[in-house]
Amino acid sequence: MYSITCTDNFVTGYSFRRQFVGMAYNNRNTLLRMVEIQNLVLERKRHGITQLHVYETEVYPKYFISYATFNRYLSYPAKHELKYGRRKEEDKRQLSLSF
């Protein structure tokens, strides 16, 4: 998210400077899009339609993603991450204190 502040500039009359306004990033919408695409492809594959055809006729016109992104979406465990969240594996070398 950006906020725009105006400063005077003698050449153009206007000058805009962007300032970064920090916001938390949440990838829930991306994960929901991945699940939607995965379900669409599974449904079409049951009818014998290839992934490339599904990408060219249904996914690309609606989502405007590249074929590489499409393949990455299909291989990502989005349903699992939506249900359980992303869990980091504990480092076995890290000592922990328990009180």
VEXMARMAR-833613 format. One record per atom (N, C-alpha, C): residue number from 0; chain; x negated, z, y negated. Coordinates in Angstrom, 3 decimals, m for minus. Atoms other than C-alpha are relative to their C-alpha. Layout:
<sites>
SITE|nr|kette|xx|zz|yy
SITE|NUM|A|X|Z|Y
...
</sites>
This chain:
<sites>
SITE|nr|kette|xx|zz|yy
SITE|0|A|m0.847|0.000|1.156
SITE|0|A|0.000|0.000|0.000
SITE|0|A|m0.896|0.000|m1.223
SITE|1|A|0.792|0.110|1.203
SITE|1|A|m1.374|m0.933|m3.361
SITE|1|A|0.857|0.325|m1.204
SITE|2|A|m0.667|m0.128|1.290
SITE|2|A|m0.437|0.143|m6.837
SITE|2|A|m0.789|m0.853|m0.985
SITE|3|A|0.641|0.911|0.941
SITE|3|A|m1.174|m2.238|m9.685
SITE|3|A|m0.023|0.652|m1.376
SITE|4|A|0.121|m0.508|1.355
SITE|4|A|m2.483|m1.057|m13.023
SITE|4|A|m0.460|m1.132|m0.897
SITE|5|A|0.299|1.085|0.928
SITE|5|A|m2.751|m3.291|m16.045
SITE|5|A|m1.065|0.461|m0.989
SITE|6|A|1.014|m0.243|1.023
SITE|6|A|m5.822|m3.428|m18.279
SITE|6|A|m0.110|m1.254|m0.857
SITE|7|A|0.109|1.142|0.914
SITE|7|A|m6.475|m5.671|m21.271
SITE|7|A|m1.197|m0.864|0.351
SITE|8|A|1.058|0.960|m0.224
SITE|8|A|m8.542|m8.796|m20.805
SITE|8|A|0.125|m1.048|m1.094
SITE|9|A|m0.095|0.898|1.153
SITE|9|A|m9.390|m10.967|m23.807
SITE|9|A|0.062|m1.474|0.394
SITE|10|A|m0.015|1.402|m0.402
SITE|10|A|m9.687|m14.211|m21.769
SITE|10|A|1.401|m0.432|0.424
SITE|11|A|m1.303|0.409|m0.522
SITE|11|A|m6.394|m14.349|m19.878
SITE|11|A|1.149|0.762|m0.634
SITE|12|A|m1.058|m0.818|0.555
SITE|12|A|m4.487|m11.664|m21.702
SITE|12|A|0.481|1.052|0.984
SITE|13|A|m0.431|m0.951|m1.014
SITE|13|A|m3.759|m9.938|m18.426
SITE|13|A|m1.114|0.200|1.020
SITE|14|A|0.936|m0.297|m1.067
SITE|14|A|m5.938|m8.260|m15.878
SITE|14|A|0.629|1.068|0.878
SITE|15|A|m0.586|m0.963|m0.920
SITE|15|A|m4.716|m6.477|m12.801
SITE|15|A|m1.073|0.539|0.923
SITE|16|A|0.953|m0.661|m0.862
SITE|16|A|m6.714|m3.989|m10.830
SITE|16|A|0.782|0.712|1.088
SITE|17|A|m0.686|m0.642|m1.111
SITE|17|A|m5.643|m2.846|m7.383
SITE|17|A|m0.646|1.334|0.312
SITE|18|A|0.484|m1.294|m0.435
SITE|18|A|m5.941|0.762|m6.412
SITE|18|A|0.619|0.291|1.356
SITE|19|A|m0.504|m0.292|m1.326
SITE|19|A|m5.630|1.795|m2.819
SITE|19|A|0.728|1.332|m0.022
SITE|20|A|m0.777|m1.221|m0.139
SITE|20|A|m2.902|4.335|m2.205
SITE|20|A|0.075|0.301|1.482
SITE|21|A|0.092|m0.319|m1.421
SITE|21|A|m3.483|6.068|1.106
SITE|21|A|1.351|0.276|0.625
SITE|22|A|m1.200|m0.249|m0.784
SITE|22|A|m0.713|5.994|3.673
SITE|22|A|m0.409|0.100|1.466
SITE|23|A|0.278|m0.101|m1.429
SITE|23|A|m0.657|6.965|7.309
SITE|23|A|0.433|m1.285|0.687
SITE|24|A|m0.334|1.214|m0.733
SITE|24|A|m0.678|3.989|9.663
SITE|24|A|0.658|0.387|1.315
SITE|25|A|m0.718|m0.241|m1.236
SITE|25|A|1.826|3.995|12.473
SITE|25|A|0.246|m1.346|0.663
SITE|26|A|m0.128|1.285|m0.669
SITE|26|A|1.784|1.200|15.029
SITE|26|A|1.221|m0.085|0.902
SITE|27|A|m1.210|m0.004|m0.822
SITE|27|A|5.210|1.939|16.511
SITE|27|A|0.707|m1.350|m0.049
SITE|28|A|m0.672|1.294|0.099
SITE|28|A|6.694|m1.318|15.201
SITE|28|A|m0.746|m1.082|0.781
SITE|29|A|0.790|0.959|m0.780
SITE|29|A|3.843|m3.312|16.735
SITE|29|A|0.233|0.204|1.482
SITE|30|A|m0.247|m0.287|m1.411
SITE|30|A|4.369|m1.574|20.061
SITE|30|A|1.396|m0.452|0.409
SITE|31|A|m1.354|0.460|m0.302
SITE|31|A|8.099|m2.300|19.909
SITE|31|A|0.054|m1.521|0.097
SITE|32|A|0.074|1.461|m0.060
SITE|32|A|7.330|m5.971|19.205
SITE|32|A|m0.655|m0.437|1.315
SITE|33|A|0.660|0.320|m1.273
SITE|33|A|4.962|m6.016|22.211
SITE|33|A|0.966|0.142|1.167
SITE|34|A|m0.953|m0.225|m1.081
SITE|34|A|7.651|m4.560|24.480
SITE|34|A|1.069|m1.084|m0.001
SITE|35|A|m1.008|1.053|0.092
SITE|35|A|10.194|m7.088|23.212
SITE|35|A|m0.526|m1.329|0.551
SITE|36|A|0.604|1.242|m0.497
SITE|36|A|7.827|m10.000|23.918
SITE|36|A|m0.239|0.090|1.504
SITE|37|A|0.220|m0.170|m1.427
SITE|37|A|6.894|m8.587|27.342
SITE|37|A|1.298|m0.154|0.785
SITE|38|A|m1.289|0.114|m0.681
SITE|38|A|10.566|m8.271|28.315
SITE|38|A|0.511|m1.435|m0.021
SITE|39|A|m0.416|1.396|0.103
SITE|39|A|11.302|m11.799|27.081
SITE|39|A|m0.733|m0.872|1.023
SITE|40|A|0.796|0.800|m0.934
SITE|40|A|8.456|m13.279|29.136
SITE|40|A|0.387|0.315|1.444
SITE|41|A|m0.408|m0.355|m1.365
SITE|41|A|9.454|m11.333|32.264
SITE|41|A|1.343|m0.625|0.361
SITE|42|A|m1.317|0.589|m0.256
SITE|42|A|13.035|m12.528|31.946
SITE|42|A|m0.101|m1.504|0.232
SITE|43|A|0.139|1.453|m0.142
SITE|43|A|11.994|m16.176|31.519
SITE|43|A|m0.781|m0.378|1.258
SITE|44|A|0.781|0.301|m1.202
SITE|44|A|9.452|m16.021|34.369
SITE|44|A|0.854|0.126|1.256
SITE|45|A|m0.912|m0.106|m1.140
SITE|45|A|12.260|m14.954|36.728
SITE|45|A|0.716|m1.319|0.247
SITE|46|A|m0.673|1.304|m0.106
SITE|46|A|13.826|m18.349|36.017
SITE|46|A|m0.989|m1.139|0.214
SITE|47|A|1.009|1.007|m0.302
SITE|47|A|10.545|m20.179|36.678
SITE|47|A|m0.589|m0.700|m1.208
SITE|48|A|0.548|0.605|1.216
SITE|48|A|9.559|m20.914|33.065
SITE|48|A|m1.403|0.558|m0.227
SITE|49|A|1.388|m0.431|0.175
SITE|49|A|5.838|m20.774|32.274
SITE|49|A|m0.164|0.794|m1.292
SITE|50|A|0.298|m0.794|1.191
SITE|50|A|4.299|m18.389|29.754
SITE|50|A|m0.300|m0.888|m1.199
SITE|51|A|0.337|0.901|1.100
SITE|51|A|2.968|m21.273|27.688
SITE|51|A|1.259|m0.586|m0.623
SITE|52|A|m1.255|0.543|0.525
SITE|52|A|6.440|m22.780|27.361
SITE|52|A|0.779|1.062|m0.789
SITE|53|A|m0.672|m1.097|0.707
SITE|53|A|7.914|m19.395|26.376
SITE|53|A|m0.675|0.235|m1.341
SITE|54|A|0.732|m0.196|1.258
SITE|54|A|5.174|m18.993|23.774
SITE|54|A|0.336|m1.102|m0.998
SITE|55|A|m0.194|1.117|0.921
SITE|55|A|5.638|m22.464|22.294
SITE|55|A|1.431|m0.112|m0.512
SITE|56|A|m1.392|0.227|0.398
SITE|56|A|9.450|m22.489|22.211
SITE|56|A|0.700|1.225|m0.565
SITE|57|A|m0.737|m1.187|0.438
SITE|57|A|10.457|m18.874|21.604
SITE|57|A|m0.833|1.008|m0.782
SITE|58|A|0.792|m1.056|0.638
SITE|58|A|7.621|m16.551|20.631
SITE|58|A|m0.611|m0.473|m1.321
SITE|59|A|0.672|0.459|1.219
SITE|59|A|5.653|m18.624|18.106
SITE|59|A|0.971|m0.275|m1.153
SITE|60|A|m0.912|0.225|1.127
SITE|60|A|8.669|m19.796|16.054
SITE|60|A|0.587|1.278|m0.600
SITE|61|A|m0.603|m1.242|0.501
SITE|61|A|9.967|m16.222|15.741
SITE|61|A|m1.029|0.977|m0.570
SITE|62|A|0.970|m1.031|0.381
SITE|62|A|6.818|m14.041|15.475
SITE|62|A|m1.238|m0.542|m0.708
SITE|63|A|1.166|0.636|0.634
SITE|63|A|4.132|m16.505|14.226
SITE|63|A|m1.316|0.680|0.387
SITE|64|A|1.252|m0.572|m0.495
SITE|64|A|1.372|m15.032|16.393
SITE|64|A|m0.750|m1.069|0.772
SITE|65|A|0.812|0.974|m0.730
SITE|65|A|m1.504|m16.918|17.991
SITE|65|A|0.163|0.206|1.501
SITE|66|A|m0.101|m0.088|m1.458
SITE|66|A|m1.706|m17.612|21.703
SITE|66|A|m0.893|1.129|0.529
SITE|67|A|0.879|m1.095|m0.417
SITE|67|A|m4.615|m15.159|22.014
SITE|67|A|0.682|1.350|m0.228
SITE|68|A|m0.738|m1.235|0.270
SITE|68|A|m2.517|m12.413|20.400
SITE|68|A|1.146|0.158|0.988
SITE|69|A|m1.076|m0.008|m0.993
SITE|69|A|0.371|m13.343|22.695
SITE|69|A|m0.517|0.519|1.345
SITE|70|A|0.585|m0.474|m1.259
SITE|70|A|m1.862|m12.852|25.747
SITE|70|A|m0.419|1.459|m0.077
SITE|71|A|0.377|m1.396|0.179
SITE|71|A|m3.175|m9.574|24.341
SITE|71|A|1.232|0.907|0.040
SITE|72|A|m1.247|m0.760|m0.047
SITE|72|A|0.409|m8.363|23.838
SITE|72|A|0.506|0.147|1.432
SITE|73|A|m0.482|m0.057|m1.380
SITE|73|A|1.244|m9.204|27.440
SITE|73|A|m0.830|0.946|0.860
SITE|74|A|0.862|m0.835|m0.831
SITE|74|A|m1.719|m7.266|28.819
SITE|74|A|m0.055|1.458|m0.453
SITE|75|A|0.086|m1.355|0.555
SITE|75|A|m1.240|m4.137|26.668
SITE|75|A|1.111|0.881|0.577
SITE|76|A|m1.034|m0.896|m0.551
SITE|76|A|0.596|m1.115|28.197
SITE|76|A|0.817|0.672|m1.110
SITE|77|A|m0.732|m0.491|1.166
SITE|77|A|2.949|m0.751|25.227
SITE|77|A|1.101|0.989|0.375
SITE|78|A|m1.072|m0.910|m0.423
SITE|78|A|5.816|0.916|27.112
SITE|78|A|m0.551|1.390|0.283
SITE|79|A|0.633|m1.280|m0.329
SITE|79|A|3.500|3.627|28.388
SITE|79|A|m0.434|0.729|m1.266
SITE|80|A|0.458|m0.639|1.227
SITE|80|A|2.026|4.263|24.953
SITE|80|A|1.169|0.486|m0.852
SITE|81|A|m1.173|m0.467|0.735
SITE|81|A|5.478|4.484|23.362
SITE|81|A|0.566|1.276|0.618
SITE|82|A|m0.574|m1.149|m0.686
SITE|82|A|6.569|6.984|25.982
SITE|82|A|m0.891|1.235|m0.084
SITE|83|A|0.907|m1.141|m0.080
SITE|83|A|3.478|9.177|26.218
SITE|83|A|m0.980|0.119|m1.163
SITE|84|A|0.976|m0.015|1.081
SITE|84|A|1.375|8.280|23.178
SITE|84|A|m1.375|m0.350|0.512
SITE|85|A|1.376|0.319|m0.373
SITE|85|A|m2.291|7.416|23.138
SITE|85|A|m0.758|1.299|0.163
SITE|86|A|0.753|m1.230|m0.263
SITE|86|A|m4.293|10.158|24.743
SITE|86|A|m1.473|m0.335|0.164
SITE|87|A|1.442|0.202|m0.115
SITE|87|A|m8.015|10.368|24.340
SITE|87|A|m0.516|0.809|1.180
SITE|88|A|0.608|m0.711|m1.119
SITE|88|A|m10.034|11.268|27.362
SITE|88|A|m0.966|1.047|m0.539
SITE|89|A|0.897|m1.061|0.436
SITE|89|A|m11.874|14.528|27.022
SITE|89|A|m1.420|m0.322|0.427
SITE|90|A|1.407|0.193|m0.300
SITE|90|A|m15.630|14.311|26.861
SITE|90|A|m0.472|1.185|0.836
SITE|91|A|0.421|m1.066|m0.916
SITE|91|A|m17.003|16.284|29.792
SITE|91|A|m1.243|0.725|m0.519
SITE|92|A|1.213|m0.621|0.528
SITE|92|A|m20.216|16.973|27.864
SITE|92|A|0.308|0.960|m1.140
SITE|93|A|m0.356|m0.839|1.131
SITE|93|A|m18.357|18.633|24.986
SITE|93|A|0.433|1.385|0.481
SITE|94|A|m0.373|m1.370|m0.337
SITE|94|A|m18.153|22.396|25.241
SITE|94|A|1.238|0.376|m0.778
SITE|95|A|m1.186|m0.472|0.705
SITE|95|A|m14.873|24.057|24.368
SITE|95|A|0.029|1.513|0.041
SITE|96|A|m0.124|m1.437|0.105
SITE|96|A|m14.132|27.562|23.266
SITE|96|A|1.453|0.370|0.275
SITE|97|A|m1.363|m0.473|m0.248
SITE|97|A|m11.113|29.378|24.626
SITE|97|A|0.077|1.460|m0.413
SITE|98|A|m0.167|m1.375|0.492
SITE|98|A|m9.884|32.516|22.930
SITE|98|A|1.165|0.655|0.652
</sites>
